[in-house]
């Protein structure tokens, strides 16, 4: 399933989401157009779990952050940016620009940290924005359960455009991450990072709302959260 757009109306322009997409696209162009420099950039600033647990210098830990802005190919970049554009603008609208950026980074760090912890002996490089974006999906699952997502759904040899409830879309997405993560070769693609990011988004989104401007919908979705 490939999302096209949702039917949620925004109150503000998603400046941070647009900037994040621009940064990711620019860095990817540098990766592919600068020859050896691009290859060195990708190698030096991607995460290698083994190196985190056997560091030769403290500089290796910066890759937990820098890896979020690198991608392995055009389809990798395009898929991530589509999800970021469709779902990220809504979370930015809910949190405000600054809180949204902090939330995005924290989810990305949590995602790659979980993957690296589980696969601590892996020497396969990990890169991409999908862990942070998965955190956005986790937040979206809680905040916008009634929003619909226009989705490309392949049915046999035909392509259908179908409006799907976001809750259903995200449950299916998360189920596939669990299924893929169960594969013994899952460390080749960071499905555990997707799971970790999603859970981080679920678990921390309520911490990012300003105390004086909590969304009414969030009170409905999370009734055990009491605000004064």
PETA-V124001 format. One record per pair of residues at least 24 apart in sequence whose ideal C-beta (glycine too) atoms are under 6 Angstrom apart, sorted by the first residue. I is the first residue (numbers start at 1). J is the second residue. D is the distance in whole Angstrom. If there is no record, write none. Layout:
i,j,d
I,J,D
I,J,D
This chain:
i,j,d
1,151,5
1,153,6
2,152,4
3,86,5
3,149,5
3,151,5
4,150,4
5,150,5
6,86,6
6,147,5
6,149,5
7,148,5
8,90,5
8,144,6
8,147,5
10,93,5
11,93,6
12,93,6
14,89,4
14,92,5
15,97,6
16,92,6
16,97,5
16,100,6
16,101,5
17,88,4
17,89,5
17,92,5
21,81,5
24,69,6
24,129,6
27,69,5
28,71,5
28,77,5
42,70,6
46,70,6
46,125,4
46,127,4
47,112,6
47,126,5
48,123,6
48,125,5
49,116,4
49,119,5
49,120,5
49,122,5
50,121,6
50,123,5
52,116,5
53,120,5
64,109,6
64,112,6
67,127,5
68,108,4
68,129,5
68,132,6
70,127,4
71,128,6
80,129,5
80,130,5
80,133,6
83,133,5
84,133,5
87,136,5
87,137,6
87,140,5
88,136,5
91,136,5
91,139,5
94,143,6
95,208,5
99,208,5
103,208,5
104,132,5
107,132,5
107,135,2
107,197,5
107,200,5
107,201,5
108,132,3
110,196,6
110,200,4
111,193,4
111,196,4
111,197,3
112,193,5
114,192,6
114,196,3
115,190,5
115,192,5
115,193,4
118,192,5
119,187,4
122,187,5
124,187,6
126,190,5
130,194,6
131,193,4
131,197,4
134,194,5
134,197,3
134,198,4
135,197,4
135,200,5
135,201,4
137,170,6
137,198,6
138,198,4
138,201,3
138,202,4
139,201,4
139,205,4
141,170,5
142,205,6
142,221,5
174,198,6
